[in-house]
Structures are given as structure tokens and as C-alpha cells.
Amino acid sequence: MIGVNKVILVGNVGKNPDVVTFPSDGPTPVKKASFPLATTEARRNRDNERVEITEWHNIVCWRGLADVAERILSKGAQIYIEGRLQSRTWEDKEGNKRHVTEVVADNLLLLSKRQQEEPRTNPLMDILTPDTEPLGDLPF
């Protein structure tokens, strides 16, 4: 029987992505971006009080999606993620067995508005004064 490994999350980026570039056999290096994602769910407890429960997820993006994550994601941004679960086990430097479960992203969509950049100045405004006529002295 064939299984399905599909994850869909909507949450907030916990910190700016950590980006690592690995050399590859091809002409372009392989990029990996990883960051935590917080999903929050609101429930009522036994006393009918509203309680928020936050889960943290480790997100990993590879190659082109890592480039996108590096460019557009920042701490606090709300995003939509599609991907699959992946578990890894390894031994650390002290010989302790470590285990992690990650969401390997296939698709990423920024839901929150990007932070406003500083307003760009118009170079014409630097040379125009209140006394300047809008179209004065133009040869056409």
C-alpha cells in the first residue's frame, strides 16, 4: 500500500532563516535554509477559559526555495508551508544519540505584508524649490 506524507502549516516564522551553502558537483552550489515555525491553536479548557497552545516546527527549504526563504522571510512573518515530514537520527560529538523531525518544504507562500522599506527620495525634489515652475524653461 502506498502512503501519503503531506504537511500543511500556517504560522509565524520564529527567527530569520539560517542559510548554509554546500558545494556541489554541478555549476551551482546547493543552498539550505532552515527556521522554526510557530503554529498557535486556541481552545477552551475545562473551566471554559480560552487557552492558546503553540507548537514549534523545524522547517527546511532546499535550493531555489531556500533562495526565496532567504530573500523574503524574517522573524514574525506569517507564512503558508506545504511539505513532508522527515526524521533523522545521528550521534553528536559526545556520542549521544540525537533525533529530529523536520518539515521539508515544497511550497512556501508569504501571507503577511512585507515590512515597509524606507521611503525613497525623488532626486528631482532635491533640485526643485517652491519657486521653480513645474514646466518652465524646457526646450520642448
Secondary structure, DSSP 8 states (H G I E B T S, - for coil): ------EEEEEEE-S--EEEEE--SSSS-EEEEEEEEEEEEEEE-TTS-EEEEEEEEEEEEEHHHHHHHHHH--TT-EEEEEEEEEEEEEE-TTS-EEEEEEEEEEEEEE-S----------HHHHH--TTS-TTTT---
